[in-house]
């Protein structure tokens, strides 16, 4: 691509991250833009009323904002993006607010932060839309008392994903635990393992889709996929005597959790109790 910076083209590797010193520095530098002339002190007062956090020097100078952005907790950093958008929208107009939003969006993209900014300046995890819909749908689908423990573990998964920073390992482990509980409900005294999946789930799938060879074939492949998902998930479960696994990459964790939730919804449809 002609005219692009070297680092943008060739040094964009690495996992997405929940925070970034470079991103904070660049966002802090935006307060030097002319749109903030004469606005920073009133904006600091608005931030204090909204978030209840103090601003160095009452935010009179752009340097005070730069200092605040670089040192505040992650939640305050992300909340500030939204508070600034709202302030600009109501005091300087939609164009000024959208210019701020788009500049921060580009910084988040460049620095590979795991967030997206909606059109009204709200910050969300990148997995928020489709993934959260899937998660909420699963919780709703497990509302009966029989599935209480499954539901609680899915909620634990969600809580770990929105922690600061997100704990992808514990979220993944909670998903695996939920699958184990569900498997035990469907097949009492069975333990979620490749052997037990072969022994119990394959025959159930064959009976469920009897008379439909195409559905049976597809379901058998999903059973094989379930076995592989269980094996992958055990990679991040702590084994006695072994070193604690590192945090999984966010993209791998989100993919696995999403697959696990979908597989559990399918298993629940096979649960005839």
N, C-alpha and C positions, 0 to 999 in steps of 0.2 A: 504494500500500500504506500503510495507516494506521499512524502511529507509527514509521515507518522513518526512519533518518538520511538527510539530503539527499544526502551523498556516496555512500552505499550505493546510492541509487536512480539518481542522475544523473551521477556521476563515476567510474563503474567501467570506463571505457574503457581503451584501451592494450593492448599485447601482453602475453601471459604472460611472466613473467620468472624467471630461475633464482635470483635473490636479491633481497632487499628490506630496506632499513634500517628501514622501518616494521614489517615482519614481525618482524625481530629485536628491535626495541624492545618490541613487544607480547609476544613469547614470553619475553623477559627479565623482563617485569613479572609473569609468572605465578609466579615464584619468591617473590613476596610473599604468595601465598595461604597460608592457615593450614595446609594439608596439608603444607607444607614446614617448619613450625616444628620445630626440633630435628633436622632431617634434612639440612640443606644441607652441613654439613661432611663427614658420612659419604658423602653423594652425590658430593661433589667427589672424595673418595678413590676411590670406585668409578669415576668418570669418568677419573681419572688412571691407574688400573690398566688400564682398557679401551682408552683412546685414547692414553695416554702423553703427555698434554698437561697443563701446569700451570694451576692456577686462581688468580686473584688472591686474596690473603688466605686461601688454603686453602678458599675457598668458605664461610667462616663466616657471612657475611651475605648477604641477598638482593642487595645492591648489588654484591657481588663477582660473582655470577652474571650480573647485568645487564651488568656491564662485560665479562665473558667472552663472552656471547652476541653483544653488539654488535660485538666486535672480532675474533672467531675466523674462520678460513677457512670457506668455505661447507661443505666436507665435514665439518668438525668440528661446525658448527652442525646439520647434518642428522643426524649420528651421535648428537649429544647428545639429540635428540628420542627416539631409540630407547633409549639408555642410561637416561634418566630413566624411560621407561615400564617397562623391566625392573626397575629399582630399586623403583619404587612398587608394582609387581605383587607382588614377592617380600617386601617389607617392610611395606607398608601395605594390600595387598589389591587385588583386581581393580577395585573401584569407583573407588579413587583413581587407578589407572593409566588406566582408561578415561576418567575425567574429564579428565586431562591430555591424552590422545590426542585427545579430541573438541575440546578448547579449541584445540590447535595446528592440527587440521584446519580449524577455522573461520577461524583467522588465515590459513592458507595459501590458503583459498578467497577470503577478503576481499581479500587482497593480490595475488591472481592469480599465485601461485608455480606453477611447472611441475612440481609434485610432488603425490603422493597418499600417504596414510599408511594402511597396512594395519591389520587388526584387532589385530595384535600389536605395533604401534608401529613397524614398519619403514617407511622412506621410499623411494619409488620414483618415477622419472619418470612423468608422467601417461600417456605413451605406452607404458608398460612392458608391459602385459598383452597386448593383441591385437597391437600393433605388434611387440613383441619376439618373440612367437610366429611372426609372419609372417617376421621377419628370420632367426630361428633355422631355420625351415623352409626358407628359401631357401638358407642356408649348407649345410644337410644335403643339399638337392637338387643342389648343385653340388660334390659330394665327389670326382668322378672327376678324374683328372689333367688331362683336357682342359679342365676349367673352373677350374683352379687360380687363374689370375689374376682371374677373375670372383669367385671366393670370397674372395680376399684383398682385393679392392676393397670387397666387401660388409662384410667385417670392419673395414676402415678406416672405412667409413660408421658402423658401430656404435661404434667407438672415439671418433669425433668427437662422437657424440651424448652419450656419457657423460663427455666431458671437462669440466673446470671452468674457465670456463663452457662449455656445449655450443657446438660450432662447427657450426651448422646449414649454413652455406655450404659448408664442406669436406665435410660429410656428403652433401649434395646432389650436389656435384661428383663424389664417389667413386661415387655411384649412377649418374650419367650415364656415367662412365668404364667402369663395369662393363657397362652396356648396350651401349656402343660395342664393347667387347671381345667380348661375346657375339654381337653382330650380325656382327662380322668373322669369328667362327668359323663361323657358319651360312652366311654369304655371303662367301667369301674375296675379298679385294681391294675389298670394298665399304665405303664410309664411311657412318656413320649420319647420314642427312640425309633430308629429305622426299622428294627425288627418288629416292634409293636405296631408301627404303622402298616407294615406289610401284613401282619397277622390279623389286625382288626379293621383298618380303614379300607384296604383294598376289597375285602369281601362285602363290606357295607356299600361301597360305591357300585360294585357289580350288581347287588340286589336293587339298589335305588334306581339305577338307570337300565334295568333289565328290559329288553325289547327295543332298545335304542342303541345299536352298536356304535354309531358315531359319537353319541354322548358318552358312552362307556369309554371309548378310546380317549376322548378329550379329558375325561375325569381321571383316567389312569395316569395321563401325563401330569395333571395337576397334583396327583398324589406323589408322583416322583419329584415334582417341584417342591412340595411340602417337605419331603425328606431332605432335599438339598438345603432348604431354608433352615431347617432345624440344625443341620450340620454347620452351616455358616454362623448361626446364632450362638452355638456352643463355643465358637472361637473367642467370643467376648465374655464368656462366663468364667469366673475365677475358679481355677482348679486347685484343690489342696496341694500345697508343696510347690506350686508353680508361681512364677512372677505374675503380678497383677497386670492384665493387658492394658495397653495404652488406650486413650480415647479413640474410637473409630473415626475416620473422616466423616464429616457431616453428610456428604452426599450419599455415601454408602449406608450410613445409619438410617437416614430418612427413607432410602429405597427399601431397606430391609424391614423397617417398621411398617411402612405402607403395605408391603407384600404380606407381612404377618397379619395385619389387621384384616386385609381382604380375605386371606385364607381362613381366619377365624370366623368371619361372617358366613363363609361357605360351609364350614364345619357345623356351625350352629343350625344351618338349614337342614343338615342331615341328622340332627339330634332328635330322635323320636323317643320321648320319655313319658 
